[in-house]
């Protein structure tokens, strides 16, 4: 995507998040993430998750999406605990809970967003 297609807030005109905050010189172009009610964290570096969640939640609210299923996987639970710590203090999070079994169970978290806290 051409650089001039980006808005000043980091989103493209199609409403996708482009986070350049953690990009170091020589690293590849930022990942463009479609804004839906689901965010799979498997493709992201742990260091990028705090800014990713900030950008993603803002974009979801702007798109009228009020809840998001975050897929962190089951594994050892380290990523899930980190995500839950971030969610507990996030200004856009009203509440969160483990996803029901058919939506990922322990490997995913449902996040309910709010416009202002």
Secondary structure in CASP SS format (residue, H / E / C, confidence):
PFRMAT SS
TARGET T0000
AUTHOR 0000-0000-0000
METHOD secondary structure of the structure
MODEL  1
X C 1.00
X C 1.00
X H 1.00
X H 1.00
X H 1.00
X E 1.00
X C 1.00
X C 1.00
X C 1.00
X C 1.00
X E 1.00
X E 1.00
X C 1.00
X C 1.00
X C 1.00
X C 1.00
X E 1.00
X E 1.00
X C 1.00
X C 1.00
X C 1.00
X C 1.00
X C 1.00
X C 1.00
X C 1.00
X C 1.00
X C 1.00
X C 1.00
X C 1.00
X C 1.00
X C 1.00
X E 1.00
X E 1.00
X C 1.00
X C 1.00
X C 1.00
X C 1.00
X E 1.00
X E 1.00
X E 1.00
X H 1.00
X H 1.00
X H 1.00
X C 1.00
X C 1.00
X H 1.00
X H 1.00
X H 1.00
X H 1.00
X H 1.00
X H 1.00
X H 1.00
X H 1.00
X H 1.00
X H 1.00
X H 1.00
X H 1.00
X H 1.00
X H 1.00
X H 1.00
X H 1.00
X H 1.00
X C 1.00
X C 1.00
X C 1.00
X C 1.00
X E 1.00
X E 1.00
X E 1.00
X E 1.00
X E 1.00
X C 1.00
X C 1.00
X C 1.00
X C 1.00
X C 1.00
X C 1.00
X H 1.00
X H 1.00
X H 1.00
X H 1.00
X H 1.00
X H 1.00
X H 1.00
X H 1.00
X H 1.00
X H 1.00
X H 1.00
X C 1.00
X C 1.00
X C 1.00
X C 1.00
X E 1.00
X E 1.00
X E 1.00
X E 1.00
X E 1.00
X E 1.00
X C 1.00
X C 1.00
X H 1.00
X H 1.00
X H 1.00
X C 1.00
X H 1.00
X H 1.00
X H 1.00
X E 1.00
X E 1.00
X E 1.00
X E 1.00
X E 1.00
X E 1.00
X C 1.00
X C 1.00
X C 1.00
X C 1.00
END
